[in-house]
Structure formats: structure tokens, C-alpha cells
């Protein structure tokens, strides 16, 4: 996920420090969610992750602004708000690529279905392009050539 986040944030010109930090820490609350709620549901991960991420970032001496934004991204990384920051969009798209890859191993989707997801759910053009590549979906324009 971090590899995709890094590629997306560079191409989209977001803040790499924020996005890459959030990419590494976005699911940090999963073990605590399992312990407390016997569930890995997104809402529990989003609830439990920020305090753990904050402690890690503070111990590392991260700037307060970086810590705040990373924790905010973690707190809703599965649930976009009506208006989102570029950094959130980069993180969200990277996570979505990984989720599609993992789900596709067990339940492969038709390319047309994947295209629908790309158009409906992705925020960035870079994320869409990387997802197509990762999922083996070629969106090519026929330049008058016959197969």
C-alpha cells in the first residue's frame, strides 16, 4: 500500500510525509479493534488507530501538524467526507488498489466491473492508472489498427 501511496502522492503533488506516514499506519488499529470488539470492521479500525498512531509519531518526534493530519486521515480512511484533501485522496486510492487486488484473488471481477469501480470510487487519475496496471486492465484506445 505504501508503494502505491508514494507513487500517487508524487504524481498528484500531495505531501509525501503525510501520505506515506499515513500509509504505513492506516491499519494500526486493527489489533486493538479485534481485542476490544472482536471485529476488524473499518469503523473500529478508524476509532482505535489514531491514538496508537499519535503515540508512535510523537515518540518519533514528528511535527504536530503532521501528526494531526496523519491521525485525521487514519480516523476516516475508509469513509471519504464530502470534501476531501488531496492527501486523503492519495491515501484512499492506494488503499483501494490493495483491497481490489486482494479481493480479486478470491473473487475475480470482469474488466467492465473494475472500470465501473475505477470511475465511481477513485479520486485521482494516478490511482486509476495504477489500479488498471495492478489489476491487468488495459484501457487502450484503438488507433484505427485492426487486431
C-alpha positions as CSV (number, residue, x, y, z in Angstrom):
1,X,0.0,0.0,0.0
2,X,2.8,2.4,0.9
3,X,4.4,1.8,-2.5
4,X,1.2,2.9,-4.3
5,X,0.7,5.8,-1.9
6,X,4.2,7.0,-2.7
7,X,3.6,6.8,-6.5
8,X,0.2,8.6,-6.2
9,X,1.3,11.4,-3.9
10,X,4.4,12.2,-6.1
11,X,2.3,12.3,-9.3
12,X,-0.6,14.2,-7.7
13,X,1.8,16.6,-5.8
14,X,0.5,16.0,-2.3
15,X,2.5,16.0,0.8
16,X,4.7,12.8,0.8
17,X,5.5,13.0,4.6
18,X,1.8,12.9,5.5
19,X,0.6,10.4,2.9
20,X,3.5,7.9,3.4
21,X,3.3,8.1,7.2
22,X,-0.5,7.5,7.0
23,X,0.0,4.7,4.5
24,X,2.3,2.8,7.0
25,X,0.0,3.5,9.9
26,X,-3.5,3.4,8.4
27,X,-4.4,-0.1,9.7
28,X,-2.5,0.2,13.0
29,X,-5.8,0.0,15.0
30,X,-6.8,-3.5,13.7
31,X,-5.4,-5.5,16.6
32,X,-6.9,-3.2,19.2
33,X,-10.2,-3.4,17.3
34,X,-10.1,-7.2,17.4
35,X,-9.2,-7.1,21.1
36,X,-11.9,-4.7,22.1
37,X,-14.7,-5.5,19.7
38,X,-13.8,-8.9,18.3
39,X,-14.1,-7.3,14.9
40,X,-11.8,-5.7,12.3
41,X,-14.7,-3.6,10.9
42,X,-13.5,-0.3,9.4
43,X,-15.2,1.9,11.9
44,X,-13.4,0.2,14.8
45,X,-10.0,0.4,13.0
46,X,-10.7,4.1,12.4
47,X,-11.6,4.6,16.1
48,X,-8.7,2.7,17.5
49,X,-5.9,3.6,15.1
50,X,-5.4,7.4,15.7
51,X,-4.3,7.1,19.4
52,X,-1.8,4.4,18.5
53,X,-0.5,6.3,15.5
54,X,-0.3,9.5,17.6
55,X,1.8,7.8,20.2
56,X,4.2,6.4,17.6
57,X,4.5,9.7,15.7
58,X,5.1,11.7,19.0
59,X,7.8,9.2,20.1
60,X,9.5,9.7,16.7
61,X,9.4,13.5,17.2
62,X,7.1,14.2,14.3
63,X,5.8,17.8,13.8
64,X,2.4,18.4,15.5
65,X,0.8,19.4,12.2
66,X,2.0,16.2,10.5
67,X,0.7,14.1,13.5
68,X,-2.7,15.8,13.4
69,X,-3.2,15.3,9.7
70,X,-2.0,11.7,9.7
71,X,-4.3,10.9,12.6
72,X,-7.2,12.6,10.9
73,X,-6.6,10.5,7.7
74,X,-6.4,7.3,9.7
75,X,-9.6,8.2,11.5
76,X,-11.7,8.1,8.3
77,X,-9.5,6.3,5.8
78,X,-12.4,4.0,4.7
79,X,-15.0,6.7,4.7
80,X,-14.5,9.8,2.5
81,X,-16.1,13.0,3.6
82,X,-18.0,15.2,1.2
83,X,-14.9,17.4,0.7
84,X,-11.5,15.7,0.9
85,X,-7.9,16.8,0.9
86,X,-5.5,15.8,-1.8
87,X,-3.6,13.8,0.8
88,X,-6.7,11.8,1.8
89,X,-7.4,11.1,-1.9
90,X,-3.9,9.7,-2.4
91,X,-4.1,7.5,0.6
92,X,-7.6,6.3,-0.2
93,X,-6.8,5.4,-3.7
94,X,-3.7,3.5,-2.7
95,X,-5.7,1.5,-0.1
96,X,-8.4,0.8,-2.6
97,X,-5.9,-0.6,-5.1
98,X,-4.6,-3.1,-2.5
99,X,-8.1,-4.0,-1.4
100,X,-9.1,-4.7,-5.1
101,X,-6.0,-6.8,-5.6
102,X,-6.7,-8.9,-2.5
103,X,-10.4,-9.3,-3.2
104,X,-9.6,-10.1,-6.9
105,X,-7.5,-13.1,-5.9
106,X,-10.6,-14.8,-4.4
107,X,-13.3,-13.2,-6.5
108,X,-12.0,-12.0,-9.8
109,X,-14.1,-9.2,-11.4
110,X,-14.8,-8.7,-15.0
111,X,-12.8,-5.8,-16.6
112,X,-16.1,-3.8,-17.1
113,X,-16.9,-4.1,-13.4
114,X,-13.5,-3.0,-12.5
115,X,-13.8,0.0,-14.8
116,X,-17.0,1.0,-13.1
117,X,-15.3,0.8,-9.7
118,X,-12.5,2.9,-11.0
119,X,-14.8,5.6,-12.3
120,X,-17.1,5.6,-9.3
121,X,-14.7,5.2,-6.4
122,X,-11.2,6.5,-7.2
123,X,-10.3,10.1,-6.6
124,X,-7.1,10.5,-8.6
125,X,-6.1,9.8,-12.2
126,X,-2.9,8.3,-11.0
127,X,-4.8,5.9,-8.7
128,X,-7.0,4.8,-11.6
129,X,-4.0,4.2,-13.8
130,X,-2.1,2.2,-11.1
131,X,-5.2,0.2,-10.4
132,X,-5.6,-0.7,-14.1
133,X,-2.0,-1.8,-14.2
134,X,-2.1,-3.7,-10.9
135,X,-5.3,-5.5,-12.0
136,X,-4.2,-6.1,-15.5
137,X,-6.9,-3.9,-17.1
138,X,-5.7,-2.3,-20.3
139,X,-7.6,0.8,-21.3
140,X,-6.3,1.3,-24.8
141,X,-7.6,3.5,-27.5
142,X,-7.9,1.8,-30.9
143,X,-5.9,3.9,-33.2
144,X,-7.5,2.5,-36.3
145,X,-5.4,-0.6,-36.2
146,X,-7.1,-3.9,-36.8
147,X,-6.2,-6.8,-34.4
